[in-house]
Amino acid sequence: MLIATLPIQDPKKPPVLKFPPRCVHCGQPTTETLPVKLPMGVEKRSRQVVLEFSLPMCAEGAKLERSLAKVTLIPFLVGGLLIGLAGFVLGWLFAPEPPLQTLQTRFFDVVIGAFVGLTAGILGGMAVETVFKLLFAPVYGKLLLQRPLTAVEIFSDTENYVGLSAALSPDKKQLKLTFEREDVGREFQQINIQKAATQTGTSRQ
């Protein structure tokens, strides 16, 4: 395992990363790439700034990643949506009447329903995802069990894939990449260090 930490000078100008043409999971030649997007928490020209890069994978690595998503992301989204809708209806139906009927309290029951639905959706989605992870643990082993729950990834600005995890620091000033394979991680560091040095030299001329 190798951890590469990259500084981000300006969140509005996230770095452009280049990976070696090898699967980050097994080191075989790349046959396809998976898009990775991390929101920087700022806007530029009224658009959300996103740090994007393409993750190199072999066919088997990409197939494995998609299989893991089927037992993590999909159960969280589908389970969370269904439970969230049920929570919204119950919250809306059983919301207490406000003491005074004003313009501000007219949609009090809808607000309560939305809050209950959102909370129930997140917690319910996490519960459904956990059940699926336990059911499929004998098939995927530690690759599945060690992966954080989808809600945790969303709220912590992290992305996890087979072979690599990416995490932004809370202040968006650093990007931490954890490579499963040290050789791929070292190649990544060499490529991006050389790239940074070339860009610096060009800017000085």
C-alpha positions in Angstrom: 0.0 0.0 0.0 1.2 3.5 -0.9 -0.3 6.9 0.1 0.3 9.9 -2.2 -0.7 13.3 -0.8 -1.1 16.1 -3.4 -1.4 19.8 -2.5 -4.3 21.8 -4.0 -3.2 25.4 -4.3 -6.6 26.7 -5.4 -9.9 24.8 -5.0 -11.2 26.6 -8.1 -8.3 25.1 -10.1 -8.0 21.5 -9.1 -5.0 19.6 -10.4 -5.1 17.5 -13.6 -3.9 14.0 -12.6 -2.3 11.5 -14.9 -2.1 7.8 -14.1 0.2 5.2 -15.5 -1.5 3.0 -18.2 -1.9 0.1 -15.8 -4.8 -1.2 -13.8 -4.7 0.3 -10.3 -6.0 -3.0 -9.0 -3.8 -5.7 -10.6 -1.2 -3.8 -12.6 -2.3 -5.2 -16.0 -2.5 -3.0 -19.1 -5.5 -0.6 -19.1 -8.5 -1.6 -21.2 -11.0 0.9 -19.9 -11.2 3.8 -17.4 -13.7 4.7 -14.7 -14.7 8.4 -14.1 -14.0 9.7 -10.6 -15.5 13.1 -9.5 -14.9 14.9 -6.2 -16.7 18.2 -5.6 -14.5 21.0 -4.4 -17.2 22.8 -2.5 -16.8 26.0 -4.5 -18.3 27.5 -7.6 -16.7 29.1 -10.7 -18.8 31.0 -13.2 -21.9 29.8 -11.4 -20.9 26.1 -11.8 -19.8 23.6 -9.2 -16.0 23.0 -9.4 -15.2 19.3 -9.5 -11.9 17.5 -9.4 -12.1 14.8 -12.1 -9.8 12.1 -13.3 -10.1 8.8 -15.2 -9.1 5.7 -13.2 -7.3 3.1 -15.3 -8.7 -0.5 -15.1 -8.3 -3.8 -16.8 -11.5 -5.6 -17.9 -11.6 -7.8 -14.8 -10.9 -4.9 -12.5 -13.7 -2.8 -14.0 -16.1 -5.8 -13.9 -15.2 -6.3 -10.2 -15.8 -2.7 -9.4 -19.2 -2.7 -11.1 -20.1 -5.8 -9.2 -19.2 -4.2 -5.9 -21.4 -1.2 -6.8 -24.3 -3.5 -7.3 -24.2 -4.6 -3.7 -23.4 -1.2 -2.1 -24.5 1.8 -4.1 -27.6 0.4 -5.7 -29.1 -1.0 -2.4 -28.4 2.3 -0.7 -30.1 4.3 -3.4 -33.1 2.1 -3.9 -33.6 1.2 -0.3 -33.1 4.8 0.8 -35.6 6.1 -1.8 -38.3 3.7 -0.8 -37.8 4.1 2.9 -37.4 7.9 2.5 -40.8 8.1 0.6 -42.5 6.1 3.4 -40.9 8.4 6.0 -42.1 11.5 4.1 -45.7 10.2 4.0 -45.8 9.3 7.6 -44.1 12.5 8.7 -46.6 14.5 6.6 -49.6 12.7 7.9 -48.7 12.8 11.6 -47.1 16.2 11.7 -48.6 18.3 14.5 -50.8 21.3 13.7 -48.9 24.6 14.2 -50.4 26.8 16.9 -51.0 29.6 14.5 -51.9 29.4 10.8 -49.6 31.9 9.1 -47.9 32.1 5.7 -44.7 30.7 7.3 -46.5 27.7 8.9 -48.7 26.9 5.9 -46.4 24.1 4.7 -45.3 23.0 8.2 -46.5 19.4 7.6 -44.6 19.2 4.3 -41.4 20.5 5.9 -41.7 17.9 8.7 -42.4 15.2 6.2 -39.3 16.2 4.1 -37.1 16.1 7.2 -38.4 12.7 8.4 -38.1 11.3 4.8 -34.6 12.5 4.4 -33.4 11.2 7.7 -35.3 7.9 7.2 -33.9 7.6 3.7 -30.3 8.0 4.7 -30.5 5.7 7.8 -32.7 3.2 5.9 -30.4 3.1 2.9 -27.4 2.5 5.2 -29.2 -0.4 6.8 -30.2 -2.0 3.5 -26.6 -1.6 2.2 -25.2 -3.2 5.4 -27.5 -6.2 5.0 -26.4 -6.6 1.4 -22.8 -6.3 2.3 -23.2 -9.1 4.9 -25.1 -11.3 2.5 -22.4 -11.0 -0.2 -19.3 -11.0 2.1 -18.6 -14.7 1.4 -18.4 -13.8 -2.3 -16.3 -10.6 -2.2 -14.5 -10.9 1.1 -12.5 -8.0 2.6 -12.9 -6.0 -0.7 -16.5 -5.5 0.2 -16.3 -5.4 4.0 -13.5 -2.9 4.2 -15.4 -0.5 1.8 -17.1 2.4 3.8 -20.9 2.7 3.5 -22.0 5.0 0.7 -23.4 7.6 3.0 -20.1 7.8 4.8 -18.3 8.4 1.5 -20.7 11.1 0.5 -20.4 13.1 3.7 -16.6 12.7 3.9 -15.7 13.6 0.3 -14.1 10.2 -0.4 -14.3 7.7 -3.3 -13.3 4.1 -3.0 -12.6 1.7 -5.8 -10.8 -1.6 -6.1 -7.1 -0.6 -6.0 -7.5 3.0 -5.0 -9.3 5.3 -2.6 -9.4 9.1 -3.0 -10.1 11.6 -0.2 -10.2 15.4 0.0 -9.2 17.1 3.2 -11.9 19.1 4.9 -10.4 22.4 3.7 -10.1 21.0 0.2 -6.3 21.9 0.2 -5.1 18.3 -0.1 -6.0 15.2 -2.0 -4.9 11.8 -0.5 -4.7 8.9 -2.8 -4.2 5.4 -1.3 -2.9 2.9 -3.8 -3.4 -0.8 -3.2 -0.3 -1.6 -5.3 2.9 0.3 -4.4 4.4 -0.1 -7.8 1.4 1.7 -9.5 1.5 4.4 -6.8 5.2 5.0 -7.3 4.7 5.4 -11.1 1.8 7.8 -10.4 4.1 9.9 -8.2 6.9 10.0 -10.7 4.6 11.0 -13.6 2.9 13.8 -11.7 6.1 15.1 -10.1 7.7 15.3 -13.5 4.6 16.9 -14.9 4.5 19.5 -12.1 8.2 20.3 -12.7 7.7 20.7 -16.4 4.7 23.1 -15.9 6.7 25.1 -13.3 9.7 25.4 -15.7 7.4 26.4 -18.6 5.6 29.1 -16.5 9.0 30.6 -15.5 10.2 31.0 -19.1 
